[in-house]
Amino acid sequence: MADTYDILIIGGGPGGYVAAIRAAQLGFKTAVVEREHLGGICLNWGCIPTKALLRSAEIFHYAEHGANYGLKIEKPSFDMEAVVKRSRGVSAQLNGGVAYLMKKNKIDVIWGQAKIAKAAKGAPVEVSVGKSAKPAVEPQNPVPKGVLGEGTYKAKHVIVATGARPRVLPGIEPDGDRIWTYFEAMKPKAMPKSLIVMGSGAIGIEFASFYRTMGADVTVIELLPQILPVEDAEVAKLARKQFEKQGMKIMTDAKVAKVEKGSDGVTVTVETKGGKSETLKAERLISAVGVQGNIEGLGLEEAGVTIERGVVKTDGLGRTNVSGIYAIGDVAGPPMLAHKAEHEGTICVEAIKGLDAHPMKSTQIPGCTYCQPQIASVGLTEAKAKEAGREVKVGRFSFTGNGKAIALGEPDGMVKTVFDAKTGELLGAHMVGAEVTELIQGFVVAMGLETTEEELFHTVFPHPTLSEMMHESALDAFGRVIHM
Ligand SMILES: Cc1cc2nc3c(=O)[nH]c(=O)nc-3n(C[C@H](O)[C@H](O)[C@H](O)COP(=O)(O)OP(=O)(O)OC[C@H]3O[C@@H](n4cnc5c(N)ncnc54)[C@H](O)[C@@H]3O)c2cc1C
């Protein structure tokens, strides 16, 4: 029998490694078991490498439009291998950074596939670690120095932070060649001439935006009536208009019914509203229909842990129904976002310590999509606020009325705010346009402090910045807008 820990975390993604650091700060003897790569999907196949790809696309876009800024740039081109190499390099740098943080915080890293072997009331939980059962897409190389290996470990508290993987639709199974998931889409060997993206959530739209900007013929197919289905309808509509202006084809209320693979591409049968059907051809298809929690093979069912709708059921502080077993991040349910995973990790460990941990308020978790134009939101959409029976006041401010947006050459976009008409409470904020993913945090802080319109009116926003539109949008909701 190897070491006994206070807290052992299965999974070294943003949920797991942040929980581990907080646990170490609070004086717990801590270990993280990871089977593939520190930093999880976020650092290796999600948040970070996509943003690196999108940055290349953004710079390419500006180079193509240099004349708009009075610049003379010969026809720009790109080397896809170098673009991908940069993105992989950014991931590698950050995952090395996580290894450093583990060492600095004296957290043991155990390399292998973990499974809960025994969980009995009043006794430490036993975790067995064996060889990875999953062939790594691109395993961490080199494995960090000084890691522990296979064996059985004991811990008073075990936190499951095993993340998620691509959801697969029957009959449309990814093959790594014609039908891609985010793994293949992240490192294309060459630029596809044409591409169908199935699903228009954040992951689908970010890849659609990247490939379209780099010149591919892109069609997005969405089952629901609007793209970016969780976003405010007005924001999604404005984004769609921009994507279409860039040449993206978008089909909503459309279902991918069949995908046939050939030697030169895919033939996709799409059922549209009213029972019509259309056939599309493309070189590749990206399946971006969501993710599903990694709940299998962990000994959760044997331990009696409740699983609901494919994710581990927790109580808001990461506790499952089995004493000593916790779950955080993607495996504990939506929204499946890195910052939600990190925050849940912190809350979970602080609750174990007996600190005054507050369950996360799901309406205060921001969501960002880093396409061009960017999308960012927090809180209730106008429709959801009305559905909840709130009487609302809505403010809108267009990028065309903002000096900084004009100076940047980014006049397309909007900041929308939703307030409770009776109390003035800020219920939600929704934005589309340049850099809005950096702006949203202002509204997140405001909502956390239970802001009303009055505090926003009294806040001084620096000039000239895009943030001034946040002020103007709030003013607009109450008939006081200045620059419109
Ligand atoms: C293409 C893409 C783009 C994204 N962009 C964003 C974004 O911009 N912003 C954002 O907030 N979110 C984004 N996400 C989502 C984000 O990546 C996830 O929400 C986040 O990684 C979840 O963190 P986690 O710690 O719960 O799980 P993960 O990051 O999935 O980490 C889980 C870890 O557990 C390990 N593991 C699993 N099972 C075992 C086992 N049995 N034993 C040992 N180890 C195990 C895995 O190898 C993995 O390293 C994106 C996702 C994708 C796919």
PDBQT file of the ligand as one rigid body, heavy atoms in Angstrom, charges set to zero:
ROOT
HETATM    1  C1  LIG A 501     -12.372  22.833 -28.452  1.00  0.00    +0.000 C 
HETATM    2  C2  LIG A 501     -12.740  23.280 -27.067  1.00  0.00    +0.000 A 
HETATM    3  C3  LIG A 501     -12.650  24.617 -26.737  1.00  0.00    +0.000 A 
HETATM    4  C4  LIG A 501     -12.978  25.026 -25.452  1.00  0.00    +0.000 A 
HETATM    5  N1  LIG A 501     -12.875  26.349 -25.146  1.00  0.00    +0.000 NA
HETATM    6  C5  LIG A 501     -13.197  26.770 -23.901  1.00  0.00    +0.000 A 
HETATM    7  C6  LIG A 501     -13.072  28.129 -23.546  1.00  0.00    +0.000 A 
HETATM    8  O1  LIG A 501     -12.665  28.965 -24.349  1.00  0.00    +0.000 OA
HETATM    9  N2  LIG A 501     -13.390  28.490 -22.288  1.00  0.00    +0.000 N 
HETATM   10  C7  LIG A 501     -13.839  27.584 -21.359  1.00  0.00    +0.000 A 
HETATM   11  O2  LIG A 501     -14.126  27.966 -20.227  1.00  0.00    +0.000 OA
HETATM   12  N3  LIG A 501     -13.967  26.288 -21.663  1.00  0.00    +0.000 NA
HETATM   13  C8  LIG A 501     -13.648  25.859 -22.906  1.00  0.00    +0.000 A 
HETATM   14  N4  LIG A 501     -13.740  24.533 -23.208  1.00  0.00    +0.000 N 
HETATM   15  C9  LIG A 501     -14.209  23.598 -22.147  1.00  0.00    +0.000 C 
HETATM   16  C10 LIG A 501     -13.091  23.250 -21.176  1.00  0.00    +0.000 C 
HETATM   17  O3  LIG A 501     -12.007  22.691 -21.872  1.00  0.00    +0.000 OA
HETATM   18  C11 LIG A 501     -13.597  22.294 -20.126  1.00  0.00    +0.000 C 
HETATM   19  O4  LIG A 501     -14.752  22.821 -19.523  1.00  0.00    +0.000 OA
HETATM   20  C12 LIG A 501     -12.554  22.068 -19.045  1.00  0.00    +0.000 C 
HETATM   21  O5  LIG A 501     -11.390  21.484 -19.579  1.00  0.00    +0.000 OA
HETATM   22  C13 LIG A 501     -13.114  21.151 -17.952  1.00  0.00    +0.000 C 
HETATM   23  O6  LIG A 501     -12.159  20.957 -16.973  1.00  0.00    +0.000 OA
HETATM   24  P1  LIG A 501     -12.137  19.633 -16.083  1.00  0.00    +0.000 P 
HETATM   25  O7  LIG A 501     -11.021  19.814 -15.126  1.00  0.00    +0.000 OA
HETATM   26  O8  LIG A 501     -13.497  19.365 -15.567  1.00  0.00    +0.000 OA
HETATM   27  O9  LIG A 501     -11.826  18.448 -17.100  1.00  0.00    +0.000 OA
HETATM   28  P2  LIG A 501     -10.693  18.206 -18.192  1.00  0.00    +0.000 P 
HETATM   29  O10 LIG A 501     -10.040  19.451 -18.612  1.00  0.00    +0.000 OA
HETATM   30  O11 LIG A 501     -11.340  17.381 -19.247  1.00  0.00    +0.000 OA
HETATM   31  O12 LIG A 501      -9.616  17.330 -17.421  1.00  0.00    +0.000 OA
HETATM   32  C14 LIG A 501      -9.890  16.054 -16.990  1.00  0.00    +0.000 C 
HETATM   33  C15 LIG A 501      -8.599  15.303 -16.871  1.00  0.00    +0.000 C 
HETATM   34  O13 LIG A 501      -8.852  14.062 -16.239  1.00  0.00    +0.000 OA
HETATM   35  C16 LIG A 501      -8.039  13.063 -16.814  1.00  0.00    +0.000 C 
HETATM   36  N5  LIG A 501      -8.686  11.778 -16.535  1.00  0.00    +0.000 N 
HETATM   37  C17 LIG A 501      -9.907  11.367 -16.942  1.00  0.00    +0.000 A 
HETATM   38  N6  LIG A 501     -10.181  10.151 -16.431  1.00  0.00    +0.000 NA
HETATM   39  C18 LIG A 501      -9.112   9.786 -15.693  1.00  0.00    +0.000 A 
HETATM   40  C19 LIG A 501      -8.798   8.655 -14.914  1.00  0.00    +0.000 A 
HETATM   41  N7  LIG A 501      -9.661   7.653 -14.771  1.00  0.00    +0.000 N 
HETATM   42  N8  LIG A 501      -7.601   8.605 -14.293  1.00  0.00    +0.000 NA
HETATM   43  C20 LIG A 501      -6.716   9.624 -14.411  1.00  0.00    +0.000 A 
HETATM   44  N9  LIG A 501      -6.963  10.730 -15.134  1.00  0.00    +0.000 NA
HETATM   45  C21 LIG A 501      -8.147  10.812 -15.756  1.00  0.00    +0.000 A 
HETATM   46  C22 LIG A 501      -7.996  13.444 -18.278  1.00  0.00    +0.000 C 
HETATM   47  O14 LIG A 501      -6.872  12.897 -18.928  1.00  0.00    +0.000 OA
HETATM   48  C23 LIG A 501      -7.956  14.966 -18.205  1.00  0.00    +0.000 C 
HETATM   49  O15 LIG A 501      -6.630  15.443 -18.221  1.00  0.00    +0.000 OA
HETATM   50  C24 LIG A 501     -13.403  24.088 -24.475  1.00  0.00    +0.000 A 
HETATM   51  C25 LIG A 501     -13.465  22.729 -24.806  1.00  0.00    +0.000 A 
HETATM   52  C26 LIG A 501     -13.130  22.330 -26.081  1.00  0.00    +0.000 A 
HETATM   53  C27 LIG A 501     -13.200  20.875 -26.404  1.00  0.00    +0.000 C 
ENDROOT
TORSDOF 0
